[in-house]
Amino acid sequence: DYAFYNCAGIKAVSIPQSLTVIPAYAFYNCTALAELSLPHTVTDIQKRAFSGCTGLAGLTLPASLKTLGNYAFYNCTGLTEVNYNAENCTSMGSSDYPVFRGCSNLKTLYIGNEVKFKQVEKKLLSDMESTSLSESGTYIGGEEAFLVKHHKFTYEDGSAGTFFVITM
């Protein structure tokens, strides 16, 4: 726990494949952290592991992830896009302590094909007024066509964003 707590000078982190758990508060308030690479071996990101990392703009959560702790990315205000591939995640935040609370610039959340959307919506994004997903979608491509379902939502502060659910 608290491995790099308040280390404002860290700009990039590449987690080694030998690491499966990101401990609580590990990179808490590392405000300059702009690049984060999580390998397919990570299974657990504990509470507030990346809270306050305001320099993060994009993030990909691997399919291997099983636990995503309370406020794991709380107040990551630079975060605009998340690729959520954690199809086996059985524990993630809570409606009281959502994973992305305070991520005021998060506008796009890409949900991986195997992720059950209803399972994740409230525990990830309770700052939003509306999180229901439209059943309509748009097919893009020829032989390798995929369905893109989109949903526009509104944050409590009135700003807007879009979810894209991509089905290959």
C-alpha positions as a printed Julia matrix, in Angstrom:
168×3 Matrix{Float64}:
   0.0     0.0     0.0
   0.99    3.67   -0.58
   3.98    2.68   -2.75
   4.11    5.91   -4.81
   1.65    7.97   -2.79
   1.84   11.69   -3.73
   4.77   11.2    -6.14
   3.87   14.12   -8.38
   6.87   13.59  -10.69
   5.87   10.17  -12.08
   4.85   10.61  -15.72
   4.55    7.04  -17.02
   4.02    3.62  -15.47
   4.28    0.26  -17.15
   3.16   -2.43  -14.71
   5.28   -5.6   -15.09
   3.53   -8.84  -16.01
   4.7   -10.38  -12.75
   2.42   -8.02  -10.81
  -1.19   -9.14  -10.39
  -2.36   -6.71   -7.69
  -2.14   -2.91   -7.68
  -2.29   -2.13   -3.93
  -4.54    0.46   -2.29
  -3.31    4.05   -2.74
  -0.33    2.78   -4.79
  -0.32    5.77   -7.18
  -2.64    8.05   -5.23
  -2.32   11.7    -6.27
   0.43   11.11   -8.83
  -0.81   14.16  -10.71
   1.73   14.03  -13.58
   0.98   10.39  -14.43
  -0.12   10.55  -18.07
   0.69    7.05  -19.37
  -0.45    3.84  -17.7
   0.03    0.38  -19.15
  -1.75   -2.49  -17.38
  -0.78   -6.0   -18.55
  -3.21   -8.89  -19.02
  -1.95  -10.37  -15.74
  -3.49   -7.71  -13.46
  -6.46   -9.18  -11.57
  -6.96   -6.67   -8.75
  -6.84   -2.88   -8.59
  -7.47   -1.98   -4.97
  -9.24    1.05   -3.51
  -8.02    4.48   -4.57
  -5.01    2.95   -6.35
  -5.03    5.74   -8.97
  -7.22    8.37   -7.27
  -6.18   11.93   -8.06
  -4.08   11.01  -11.1
  -5.28   14.07  -12.97
  -2.81   13.65  -15.85
  -4.36   10.38  -17.09
  -6.34   10.97  -20.29
  -6.98    7.41  -21.45
  -7.13    4.02  -19.8
  -7.58    0.39  -20.82
  -8.7    -2.1   -18.18
  -7.68   -5.65  -19.13
 -10.02   -8.64  -19.44
  -8.1   -10.37  -16.62
  -9.32   -7.85  -14.02
 -11.48   -9.49  -11.34
 -11.6    -6.79   -8.65
 -11.82   -3.04   -9.08
 -11.77   -1.26   -5.72
 -13.81    1.63   -4.37
 -12.82    4.96   -5.92
 -10.01    3.25   -7.87
  -9.84    6.21  -10.29
 -11.57    8.85   -8.15
 -11.03   12.46   -9.28
  -8.95   11.57  -12.33
 -10.21   14.76  -13.93
  -8.03   14.43  -17.05
  -9.57   11.07  -17.95
 -11.64   11.39  -21.13
 -11.77    7.81  -22.42
 -11.84    4.34  -20.85
 -11.7     0.95  -22.56
 -13.41   -1.42  -20.13
 -12.58   -5.01  -21.08
 -12.87   -6.56  -17.61
 -15.27   -9.32  -18.59
 -14.51  -11.38  -15.46
 -14.76   -8.57  -12.94
 -16.96   -9.74  -10.07
 -16.25   -6.95   -7.6
 -16.14   -3.29   -8.53
 -16.65   -0.2    -6.43
 -20.15    0.35   -5.13
 -22.93    2.81   -5.76
 -21.61    4.78   -2.75
 -17.96    4.6    -3.89
 -18.04    4.32   -7.71
 -14.82    3.59   -9.54
 -14.85    6.75  -11.7
 -16.54    9.26   -9.37
 -15.26   12.78   -9.9
 -13.87   12.01  -13.38
 -15.62   15.1   -14.69
 -14.14   14.93  -18.2
 -14.87   11.24  -18.85
 -16.91   11.36  -22.02
 -16.46    7.93  -23.6
 -16.56    4.45  -22.13
 -15.93    1.59  -24.53
 -17.4    -1.65  -23.19
 -15.75   -4.88  -24.37
 -17.84   -7.49  -26.19
 -17.99   -9.96  -23.3
 -18.87   -7.46  -20.55
 -22.43   -7.39  -19.27
 -23.26   -3.67  -19.3
 -25.99   -3.68  -16.64
 -23.5    -5.29  -14.26
 -21.15   -2.32  -14.42
 -23.12    0.86  -15.03
 -24.09    1.94  -11.49
 -20.88    0.88   -9.77
 -18.67    2.65  -12.26
 -20.51    5.85  -12.97
 -23.01    6.95  -10.33
 -22.25   10.64  -11.09
 -24.55   10.33  -14.08
 -28.26   11.07  -14.07
 -29.08    8.53  -16.77
 -27.29    5.3   -17.55
 -29.77    3.23  -19.54
 -28.46    1.85  -22.82
 -30.33    2.18  -26.09
 -31.14   -1.12  -27.78
 -30.66    0.39  -31.24
 -27.27    0.34  -32.89
 -25.38    0.98  -36.1
 -23.59   -1.69  -38.14
 -20.21   -0.62  -39.53
 -18.0    -2.55  -41.96
 -18.38   -5.38  -44.48
 -17.34   -8.93  -43.66
 -15.84   -7.8   -40.37
 -18.93   -5.82  -39.43
 -19.51   -4.83  -35.86
 -22.47   -3.33  -34.06
 -21.98   -0.02  -32.31
 -24.62    0.83  -29.74
 -24.41    4.28  -28.31
 -26.05    6.09  -25.46
 -25.86    9.74  -24.59
 -25.92   10.63  -20.91
 -25.85   13.71  -18.74
 -23.71   14.25  -15.65
 -25.25   15.88  -12.6
 -23.43   19.12  -13.54
 -25.22   19.22  -16.91
 -22.29   18.23  -19.16
 -22.86   15.43  -21.66
 -21.03   12.3   -22.76
 -21.54    9.12  -24.79
 -21.15    5.4   -24.15
 -20.17    3.2   -27.06
 -20.77   -0.52  -26.78
 -18.94   -2.34  -29.51
 -19.97   -5.87  -30.51
 -17.73   -7.68  -32.97
